[in-house]
Amino acid sequence: MESRVAVIEISNTFIRLIIGGSIDGQPLVIQKVEHPISGLISRGEIYDEQKIVSILSELKTIQDEKTHSIYTLDNVTVVIPPIGFEVFDSEKTTNVVSPSSVIDKLDISNVISLVQKETFPSEQVVVDVVPDYFRLEGDRYFIEPPVGEISNSLYVHAKIHVMPRKYVDAYKSLVESAGMRVRRICVSPYALMTYTQSKVNVKDYILIDMGAQVTDITLVNNHAPILSTHILIGGNDLSFAIAEKFGCEIEKANELKEKYGRFEHQLAFKPSLVSVNQDGNDIDYYPEDLNHVIDLFFRDNYFKQIDNALTSMLKDLPAEILKLPIVICGGFSKLRGIEKLVKEKYREQEVIFLNSDVLGARHPKYLPLIGAIVIATKYKGALSDQRSKVNNIERVEHK
């Protein structure tokens, strides 16, 4: 297995950590940890930095009871939500340093550094530079860095990932305050696209990541995110809608949502899902009542917000873009019955629900971390590959 890496995702509701690596480009999960942080971050805004740092500090040392190993995380890859995420194209050329014209990693670093020097407003920061392709003399094109090839010049066409500085600095500060070094920052749509690339047979699509508080919507072209937006609605909002309709606690609404979802089984009897006392009377709610709340939530709210976001994001592009395949992922995408609702809504488009097939992390909520493992263990000549390397994880055997 290639070198172990640690990936941390700080979402609105959870901190997730995966320790893993890859074999022949295929991700492998060694250890995973999940810690709830509901109320500490809301839709990208950090409300309790001290508490989050405390949780991250506890994750710096991971004990594996099965293998009797302790993993100490010195530096990590951090996956962050695409708040204000923008993508720009750039192309640069540099002369090859070696007198023999053999391309070395130094040449890759030099041309990527030229891309990195593109100017942006002070409130924005470059989080990554990802090459689309390289070109050498004689019109020779390479997707992978052409290390070892011979040419006097090296050209790169690359994507620049840019985000608001305040968000990047805030997330980075959380991890560094917990005693870990941020090796690289990966925006979640890019991590998801990296995993998706080998799992679906389309290269142009609309990626919808259905989270608990936020739904991210990204246009992917030729396996690269190029436009991204979001709506401030997710699985938690469905729980609130159920709790309001049934007059029950949010914990009970969450339970009903996760256990039953959109109930489609035909039963010989009519079971009550919950009984609520209202004005001294016990009122029973049944599967059809839960289905009604879910249907209204998607029809009158969720789908409308997605459509509005798509129309706004794609307004300057040809109308045919709206007919691209839709790839669905995220924790909220596991709601029972949602696949039928989405496919009925977007019946003119191919709809693909993306799940994880990685042993030990088979829920789609882990997909951004799994994609980041692939990114972190494969040299692509990206900006993050140019940064100085230190040991990712120190593993200590114990008895």
C-alpha positions in Angstrom: 0.0 0.0 0.0 1.2 3.5 -0.8 1.9 5.9 2.1 -0.9 6.4 4.7 -2.6 9.7 4.8 -5.1 11.3 7.1 -8.1 13.2 5.8 -10.4 15.3 7.9 -13.7 16.7 6.8 -15.3 19.5 8.8 -19.0 19.7 7.8 -21.9 21.5 9.3 -22.9 18.6 11.5 -19.9 16.2 11.8 -16.1 16.1 11.9 -15.1 12.9 10.0 -11.6 11.5 10.0 -10.3 8.7 7.7 -6.9 7.1 7.8 -6.1 5.3 4.6 -4.1 4.9 1.5 -4.4 3.4 -2.0 -3.4 0.3 -3.9 -3.0 0.8 -7.6 -5.1 3.9 -7.3 -7.9 2.2 -5.4 -8.6 3.8 -2.0 -8.3 1.7 1.1 -9.7 2.8 4.6 -7.7 1.7 7.6 -9.5 3.6 10.3 -12.4 6.0 10.5 -13.8 8.3 13.2 -16.9 10.5 13.3 -17.8 13.1 15.9 -21.0 15.2 15.9 -20.7 19.0 16.0 -24.3 20.1 15.6 -24.6 23.7 16.7 -20.9 24.5 16.5 -20.9 25.3 12.8 -24.0 26.4 10.9 -23.9 26.6 7.1 -20.2 27.5 7.1 -20.2 30.0 10.0 -18.1 28.8 13.0 -19.8 29.5 16.3 -17.6 27.7 18.8 -14.0 27.5 17.6 -12.7 26.4 21.0 -15.0 23.4 21.2 -14.2 22.3 17.7 -10.5 22.6 18.3 -10.9 20.5 21.5 -12.6 17.8 19.4 -9.9 17.9 16.7 -7.2 17.7 19.4 -8.8 14.4 20.6 -8.5 13.1 17.0 -4.8 13.8 16.7 -4.1 10.4 18.3 -6.1 7.5 17.2 -5.9 4.1 18.9 -6.8 1.0 16.8 -7.9 -1.7 19.2 -8.0 -4.4 16.5 -4.4 -4.0 15.4 -3.1 -2.6 18.7 -1.7 0.4 16.9 -1.7 4.1 17.8 -1.8 6.6 14.9 -0.4 10.1 15.6 -1.5 12.6 13.0 1.2 15.2 12.2 -0.3 16.6 9.1 -3.6 16.1 7.3 -5.6 16.8 4.2 -8.6 18.9 5.0 -11.9 18.7 3.0 -14.0 21.9 3.3 -17.4 22.8 1.9 -17.4 24.9 -1.3 -18.6 28.2 0.2 -17.8 30.8 -2.5 -15.9 28.2 -4.5 -14.8 29.5 -8.0 -12.8 27.8 -10.7 -10.6 29.6 -13.3 -8.6 28.4 -16.3 -5.0 29.3 -16.7 -2.2 28.3 -19.1 1.5 28.8 -18.6 4.8 27.8 -20.2 8.3 27.4 -18.7 11.7 26.4 -20.0 13.0 23.0 -18.8 15.9 23.4 -16.3 18.0 20.4 -17.2 20.7 20.9 -19.9 19.7 17.4 -21.2 16.0 18.7 -21.5 14.8 15.8 -19.4 11.7 16.9 -17.5 11.9 16.6 -13.7 9.5 17.3 -10.9 11.2 20.6 -10.4 10.0 21.6 -13.9 6.5 20.6 -12.9 6.8 22.7 -9.8 8.0 25.7 -11.8 5.2 25.8 -14.2 2.6 25.2 -11.5 4.1 28.1 -9.5 3.6 30.4 -12.5 -0.1 29.5 -12.5 -0.3 30.0 -8.8 1.0 33.6 -9.3 -2.2 34.6 -11.1 -3.7 37.6 -9.3 -7.0 37.6 -7.5 -8.6 40.1 -5.1 -7.1 40.1 -1.6 -10.2 38.6 -0.1 -9.8 35.5 -2.2 -7.1 32.8 -1.9 -5.9 30.0 -4.2 -6.5 26.6 -2.5 -5.3 24.4 -5.3 -4.0 24.4 -8.9 -5.0 21.2 -10.8 -3.5 20.5 -14.2 -5.9 19.5 -17.0 -3.0 18.5 -19.3 0.6 19.2 -20.2 2.0 19.8 -23.6 5.6 19.3 -24.8 7.4 20.2 -28.0 6.1 18.4 -31.0 2.5 18.8 -29.8 2.8 15.9 -27.4 0.0 15.9 -24.8 0.0 14.2 -21.4 -2.7 14.0 -18.7 -0.2 12.9 -16.1 3.0 14.9 -15.3 5.5 14.0 -18.1 8.4 13.4 -15.8 11.3 11.8 -17.7 10.1 13.0 -21.1 12.4 15.1 -23.2 11.5 18.7 -24.2 13.0 22.2 -24.0 9.7 23.7 -22.9 6.7 22.6 -20.7 3.2 24.0 -21.1 0.3 23.4 -18.7 -3.4 24.1 -18.9 -4.8 24.1 -15.4 -7.8 24.8 -13.2 -7.3 27.2 -10.3 -9.5 26.6 -7.3 -10.3 29.8 -5.5 -12.3 30.5 -2.3 -12.9 33.4 0.1 -9.9 33.8 2.3 -11.9 34.2 5.5 -13.4 30.7 5.2 -10.2 29.0 4.2 -8.2 30.6 7.0 -11.0 29.8 9.5 -11.0 26.1 8.7 -7.2 25.9 8.5 -6.9 27.6 11.9 -9.2 25.0 13.5 -6.9 22.2 12.5 -3.6 24.0 13.2 -4.8 25.1 16.6 -5.4 21.4 17.4 -1.7 20.7 16.7 -1.9 19.3 13.2 -0.3 20.7 10.0 -2.6 21.2 7.0 -0.8 19.5 4.2 -3.4 20.4 1.6 -7.0 21.8 1.4 -9.4 20.0 -0.9 -12.8 21.5 -1.8 -15.5 18.8 -1.4 -16.8 18.9 -5.1 -13.3 18.2 -6.4 -12.9 15.3 -3.9 -16.3 13.9 -4.9 -15.5 14.2 -8.6 -12.2 12.4 -8.1 -14.1 9.4 -6.7 -16.9 9.6 -9.2 -14.6 9.6 -12.2 -14.0 5.9 -12.0 -17.5 5.0 -11.0 -19.8 6.5 -13.6 -19.7 6.4 -17.4 -20.3 10.1 -17.9 -17.7 12.9 -17.9 -20.1 15.9 -18.0 -22.9 16.0 -15.3 -24.5 18.0 -12.5 -23.3 16.9 -9.1 -25.7 17.3 -6.2 -24.3 16.7 -2.8 -27.2 16.4 -0.4 -26.1 17.3 3.1 -27.8 17.9 6.5 -27.9 21.7 6.3 -26.6 22.6 2.8 -27.0 21.1 -0.6 -24.0 21.7 -2.9 -24.6 21.8 -6.7 -21.7 21.6 -9.1 -21.3 21.5 -12.8 -18.7 19.0 -13.8 -17.1 19.2 -17.3 -14.7 16.6 -18.5 -14.3 15.3 -15.0 -13.5 18.7 -13.5 -15.7 21.0 -11.4 -16.1 24.3 -13.2 -19.2 26.0 -11.5 -20.6 25.6 -8.0 -23.4 26.9 -6.0 -25.4 25.8 -3.0 -28.8 26.1 -1.3 -29.3 26.4 2.4 -31.5 23.4 2.9 -30.9 19.7 3.6 -31.9 16.7 5.6 -32.3 18.6 8.9 -35.0 20.8 7.3 -37.0 17.7 6.5 -36.8 16.7 10.2 -38.0 20.2 11.2 -40.9 19.8 8.7 -41.9 16.4 10.2 -41.6 17.7 13.8 -43.8 20.7 13.0 -46.5 18.7 11.2 -46.6 16.0 13.9 -46.1 18.2 16.9 -43.3 16.0 18.1 -39.7 16.5 19.3 -37.0 16.9 16.7 -35.3 13.7 17.9 -38.5 11.8 17.2 -38.8 13.4 13.8 -35.2 12.4 13.0 -36.0 8.8 14.1 -39.0 8.6 11.8 -37.1 10.1 8.9 -34.2 7.7 9.2 -36.1 4.6 10.0 -39.0 4.9 7.6 -38.3 7.6 5.1 -41.0 7.6 2.3 -42.8 4.4 3.3 -43.9 2.4 0.2 -44.6 -1.1 1.6 -48.2 -2.3 1.4 -49.3 -3.6 4.8 -52.4 -5.6 5.8 -52.7 -3.4 8.9 -52.2 0.3 9.5 -49.5 0.9 12.1 -49.2 4.2 14.0 -45.8 5.7 13.7 -46.2 8.2 16.5 -48.9 9.2 18.9 -48.8 12.9 20.0 -51.0 14.5 22.7 -52.4 17.8 21.4 -54.8 19.8 23.5 -55.5 16.7 25.7 -56.2 14.4 22.8 -53.9 11.6 21.5 -53.4 12.0 17.8 -51.9 9.1 15.8 -49.8 9.7 12.6 -49.4 6.9 10.1 -47.1 6.1 7.2 -49.2 8.0 4.7 -49.0 11.1 6.9 -45.2 10.9 6.9 -45.2 10.3 3.1 -47.4 13.4 2.7 -44.9 15.6 4.6 -41.9 14.2 2.6 -43.7 14.7 -0.7 -44.6 18.3 0.1 -41.1 19.1 1.3 -39.5 17.9 -1.9 -42.2 19.2 -4.3 -42.9 22.6 -2.8 -39.5 23.4 -1.4 -36.4 21.3 -2.0 -36.8 20.7 -5.8 -37.8 24.3 -6.4 -34.7 25.6 -4.6 -32.5 23.2 -6.6 -34.1 24.3 -9.9 -33.7 28.0 -9.0 -30.1 27.5 -8.1 -29.4 25.6 -11.3 -31.1 28.2 -13.5 -29.1 31.0 -11.8 -25.7 29.1 -12.0 -26.2 28.1 -15.6 -27.9 31.3 -16.9 -24.9 32.1 -19.3 -24.6 28.6 -20.7 -26.6 26.8 -23.4 -30.0 25.5 -22.2 -28.9 22.0 -23.1 -26.7 22.0 -20.0 -29.8 21.6 -17.9 -30.4 18.2 -19.5 -27.0 16.7 -18.4 -27.1 13.6 -16.2 -27.5 14.2 -12.5 -25.2 12.5 -10.0 -26.6 12.4 -6.5 -24.6 11.8 -3.3 -24.4 12.9 0.3 -25.9 11.6 3.6 -29.4 12.9 2.8 -29.4 10.9 -0.4 -29.8 7.7 1.8 -33.4 8.7 2.7 -35.6 5.8 2.0 -37.7 6.4 -1.2 -35.8 9.4 -2.4 -34.5 7.7 -5.5 -38.1 7.4 -6.8 -38.9 11.0 -6.0 -35.8 12.3 -7.8 -36.2 10.2 -10.8 -39.8 11.2 -11.2 -38.9 14.8 -10.9 -36.0 14.6 -13.4 -37.5 12.0 -15.7 -35.9 13.5 -18.9 -32.4 13.1 -17.5 -30.2 10.2 -16.4 -30.1 10.1 -12.6 -27.2 8.3 -10.9 -27.1 7.7 -7.2 -23.5 7.4 -6.0 -22.6 5.1 -3.1 -19.3 4.1 -1.7 -17.9 0.6 -2.5 -14.9 1.0 -0.2 -14.7 -1.5 2.6 -15.1 0.1 6.0 -16.7 3.3 4.6 -19.7 2.2 2.5 -22.0 5.2 3.3 -22.0 8.0 0.8 -21.3 10.5 3.6 -17.7 9.3 3.4 -17.3 9.9 -0.3 -15.5 13.3 0.0 -12.9 11.8 2.3 -12.4 8.8 0.1 -11.9 11.0 -2.9 -9.4 13.1 -1.0 -7.4 9.9 -0.1 -7.1 9.3 -3.9 -6.0 12.9 -4.4 -3.5 12.9 -1.5 -1.8 9.6 -2.6 -1.4 10.2 -6.3 1.1 12.7 -7.8 -0.7 14.9 -10.3 1.6 17.9 -10.4 -1.1 19.9 -8.5 -0.2 22.8 -6.3 -0.6 20.7 -3.2 2.0 18.3 -4.6 4.5 21.0 -4.6 4.3 21.8 -0.9 7.0 20.4 1.3 6.3 16.9 2.5 6.6 15.6 6.1 5.5 12.3 7.5 1.8 12.0 7.3 1.1 9.6 10.1 3.3 8.1 12.8 2.2 4.6 13.6 3.3 3.0 17.0 2.6 -0.6 18.0 1.5 -1.1 21.5 0.6 -4.0 23.8 
